[in-house]
């Protein structure tokens, strides 16, 4: 399982793929998968990683990691998975961006005056 996930480019390294299996983020045919589990064509695999939650059907196997165009031929993502990831992306885009509020460094002269006014100085 970890080798196929790595070859299909869901994870950057095999050790990250194996770690995700151990944490229970990979399911094969509805069953939590271990790194050494055999993968067959036709298996339904659910992958949770930083890019989202994917539900894919295994189309082919590969022992080596190739270019991304070849990796995309190893699986087919289900329509429900594509739709769910698109909806999650829309929700993320609509949420406010809070990092802009918390500035790093010292406040400007105007901000210092505002702070002093709030503190009653």
Secondary structure by P-SEA (a helix, b strand, c coil): caaaaaaacccccaaaaaaaaaacccccccccccccccccccbbbbbbccccbbbbbbcccccccccaaaaaacccccaaaaaaaaaaaaaaaaccccccccccccccaaaaaaaaaaacc
